[in-house]
Amino acid sequence: MTRVFVFDSTHHALWAEQIALESGLAVQVIPAPAGADAKCDLALEALAEDTDALATVFREAGIAFRLAPETGSA
């Protein structure tokens, strides 16, 4: 299962990707899902088990983010 992080700007999305990769956490840049209240067209998809670690490194870096609602698909 995966989780999707959404951002207020493309800059934040790409910055978050860089921070995640530097932290050894795998992420994939994807289009922001419809209904995710994203303010930019990019999002990051990550393994669900990495959600807490990613949230921590994003907060420590000062990157504003939200988690997209889960869709219920596995």
C-alpha positions, -999 to +999 in steps of 0.1 A: +000+000+000+012+035-007+004+070+006+005+103-013+019+135+000+006+168-016+021+202-014+013+239-019+039+245-045+060+227-071+091+239-053+080+222-021+072+189-039+106+188-056+123+199-024+105+171-005+116+146-031+152+157-026+150+155+012+134+121+010+160+107-013+188+122+008+172+105+038+172+071+021+134+070+017+120+060-017+094+083-032+080+087-067+068+120-082+033+116-095+005+139-107-015+152-077-047+131-074-080+147-080-098+156-047-065+158-028-067+196-022-033+200-037-023+235-047+003+222-073+001+195-099+028+173-083+027+149-054+049+123-039+039+086-036+057+065-009+053+032+008+027+034+036+053+022+061+075+052+053+047+077+061+059+086+096+095+089+087+088+111+057+065+133+077+092+138+102+119+147+077+096+170+059+086+188+091+122+191+102+131+207+068+102+231+071+082+217+041+045+221+043+025+190+032-007+172+035-015+135+031-040+128+003-071+109+015-067+072+011-087+057-017-093+023-002-074+005-030-047-019-020 
